[in-house]
Structure formats: C-alpha cells, structure tokens
C-alpha cells in the first residue's frame, strides 16, 4: 500500500511544498518539490536564513538525502516552479548548500554548449563563471562578504557580462541590515550610481552620466532629494578599472557631503580590481579546465510568463539564470508547463496541470472591477501553473491543489474549463499568499457581488493553507480574502480544530495585523502560541488504500535554534569535507548559490 505525504513548509512570504511518495515497503520512491522560495529578490546564504526558513530547507535536504539513498544520482525527481516570481525560487540554491557546504563546482560536461561554474577562494570570495557558446555569451560574477562591516555593506557583487562585442559591468552592494542597495553600472551604453532604500522604497541617489561629444560630460541626477548636475573635471575614462575608481571617488565625495557612513565603506571592496581584467575567453577557458557533475534532478518544470526571463536590454534575469543551473542539474531541457499535461510520481500518483494561462489568452479574460490583464502583477501571477496531486488508481482519492499565485483570471478560466468538476473536497494552497487585490473581481459590472466566493462554492475546497510572512510588506493575507474563506468553510461545515489565524485587517496597506480564533480548515503559516509567534509546518498524509487523509502541524519557534539539528547538519558537512561522507553523493562538493 503506497502512501503520499504533502508538506507545506513555513517559508514566510514565499512558497515551498514537498511531495513524498512511499512504496509498500515504506521506501521513499519519489520526491517532488513545488516552488522553493521566500521573500527575497536574490538568494541568501543558508546560514543567514531566518530560523523557520532555514529549518524548512533542512527538512527538504534531509528528504533529498533519503531519496538519493533509494535511487542513485537523484535527489529530486521533479522540481516545479509555478511561476517566475523570486519568492517562489530563491531558496533553490540553498538546498545544495544545506546538503554539501561550499567548494568549487562546475555544472555541464565537456562539449556542453551551456556551462556554469563556481569557485570559493580562501578568503571566502566567491567567483561564478557562465558560458553559453550557442549565443556567444559569457558572464563572470564575483561576490565578497565583509562581516566586520556589519551595519554597512555585508555583500559586494560585481558582474562582467559579454555578448558578442558588447561588454557590461555592474557592481552591487547589499546593506548589512538589508536596508540599502547600491548599484554602480558602467558599460558601452550607460553609466550610473543608484542608492535604493528598501525601508522607504525610494531612490536616495540616482545619478546617470551624460557624456559629451568630446569625452567631456556631467553626472546628472538626484542626490538626497536635490536635483544636481556634477561637472566632470576630466574626460570620463574609457578603461573599466578607471571607471570603477571614478565611481568609488564619486561615492566618497557624496559621503563627505552628506555624512552617509555606508558610502565610506566602498574603499574596502574595490581592492586592486584585478578581476576586471577577465575576458570572455578567460571565462570559457576556466570552465573547460574543470569536470562537470552528474544529473541529480529528474525534471525541471516551470510556469508563469516567459517575459520574466529577461530584463532591460535583453539580458537574462535572475530566474533565467537559476533555470539554466536547474537545466544543467537535470541533464535535460526545462519543461514549460501547459494545461492538460500530467507527470507520474511513481506508480500510483500523478501531478496534473489544471491551468497555465498564456498571455494572449489572459488578455481575452474580462472580469468586472478586476485588475486588467495589462497590469504587471496580473501578467506575472495569472500565468501561474495550477497543479493537482491525484491518484491514477482511485478516482475519488483526496487531492491536493497547488495554486501558486493564481489570480481571479486564472480561476475564472478553470471554471470555464470545468477542471474542478472531479477535484472537489481537495486541500489547497491559498492563491497568492492570501492576496485580495489580485483575487478581487465582481460577478458583473452591474452587481456588487464578489466573484471569488461564488467560484469557491463551485470548486468546493476542503482545506486551505496560506503561506505568508510575519508583517510582510505586501500585507498578506488580507482580511477580505480570509473572511471569504472562513464564510465558505463555515457554510459548507468543513470544520477543523480550534486555532488562531494571522491576517492583515487593512486590504489597501500592510498596516493592521491581527489574530482571530476560528474553527474552520483555514490555516496560516504563522500563528500565536504560548511561546510567542510560531511558524507552522502543515503535513497531510494519505494512502492508496484509504480515501482519508490526516493533518498534523509542527511548530517552529522564531529566533530559537534547534541545537541538535544544527549539530547533526554540521557533522554531515564535516564528513563530506573530510572525504568520508555518511552517504554516497555524485560529487562531494556540489554547491552553487549566487546569480
């Protein structure tokens, strides 16, 4: 009798759902991950993750080890990203750090058109190399950390990008308290200096260089709310190293004028800037000198709008680079999801794709008072893949539905296609972290009747889990969405254990945070307990010989470390480093992280 366990992990304002399939002998025969991210725009070091997120990653890593022991070379059978938003993928690299620690690694074998490599030097500086020979593209990224400068800049990233004859260099500094992000760009087409404040969501400094016809020019922009034009005493340099020094000096001048201490730390990171001498040929040569790793993932599946794969200027975005690495780990192309397709998870269970709207289809869906299909949030989220975990042996087996960040447009399309007709009474992950703005819409322009509650009665979910962070900047989950779910569950008498639910009572801002006691099967990841705020891990188990499923919750107290787990994880990492791993691995130092 086979069994499936579905775990919704507490990653805050993000998504991470693990599917474990066991055979009659209780051996883990299939491990699939649906989404793998938290509320970050870039991956973080594993040891810097908040306690619930770090322990969530550890939980998945433990299952990956167990899966590998049952089938050589495969840690994950499937990885499915519902869409391309960062909070659904930025933990992907952290899984490998949790497993194997840090070292040198190259993904992709000899003769492969696409190759990725990472090298960590003795001082902790990280180097990344990427080459795609099919389009004459090469990239080098350097990351330095400065723990003793805590409170100012903790990380420094420098990226060299080459595409045919085009060169571009970008330096990015991340504040130690995650408040400030400084970006310095200099390329053949643009040069600039931008300081962004995450707390106020504003650019404090935004200066772009305007070059004159004879090499003379001025730096124009805003510095601390004042419009400025900074005349250059000399011609703007052509050499990249000299350009970097120009912007360092510019930052120091602003620091003296404004007293902004964080800008005084720029000198620490620049060093001799010898890495700016890398060329496209240097990157390719480094990659060719190293062997690649074996396949460790079965399939990589992805939904969402493909427009997110590129940023301004046509460069690959962070998610595109992550998908490149995932592609190399799987040994086959990334699969773009489409409605109607299904993927077997062992002999008994199957993952069916219920919807993945294309942009042209989305544009034809008109819903009264809903955000239009042209809205950027709708483009990103309405194209989420919605999938259902089912049994291919028992028709009325309890189902699990993963909605990603689906919007009212996505649900209306699924209502029209009647895909929920045979998928009632299922366990849901709540769409878009319990957002109201992207789920809002009316039955018609003439009636003040919300559409989503009506669709809930048609879809008939049994349980919903909302994955949202504590006092997150988006205000998820919103009170209106929570109330819709409570009203529906109460009316349908889908009752559960008495518990506290956490929500934001202001739909228009992230201003008012509250808890309320309910008896319905609606759960938030964060709940209040006797020990304070606790992150809840929700587990659902069902067997092929039963139509029932069981639900359990495991709490993780925020800001408390599990010393036993930490010690065990440290011992495993140490055994790998000493060449005596406790379990077989395809490559003793498999690790990659930055993008």
Secondary structure, DSSP 4 states (H G I P E B T S, - for coil): --EEEEEE---SSSEEEEEEEE-TT--EEEEEEEEEE-S-SS---GGGS-HHHHHHHHHHHHHHHHHHHHSTT-SEEEEEESS--GGGTTTHHHHHHHHH-S--EEES-TT-SEEEEEEE-TTS-EEEEEEEGGGTEEEEEEEEE-GGGTTSEEEEEEEEEEETTEEEEEEEEEETTS-EEEEEEEESS-EEEEEEETTTTEEEEEEEEEE-TTS-EEEEEEETTEEEEEE-SSPPPSSHHHHHHHHHHHHHHHHHHH--GGGGGHHHHHTT-GGGG--HHHHHHHHHTSPPPPP-EEEEEE-S-GGGGB-GGG-B-HHHHHHHHHHHHHTSPPEEP-TT-EEEETTTEEEEEEE---HHHHTT---BTSPPTTSHHHHHHTT--EEEEEESS-TT---EEE-TT--HHHHHHHHHHTTTTT--S-EEEPGGGG-STTT--EEETTEEEEHHHHHHHHH--SEEEE---TT-TT-PSBHHHHHHHHHHHHHTT-EEEEEEEEEES-TTSS--EEEEEEEESEEESEEEETTEEEEEEEEEEEETT-S-EEEEEEEEETT---HHHHHHHHHHHHHHHTT--SS--SSTT------
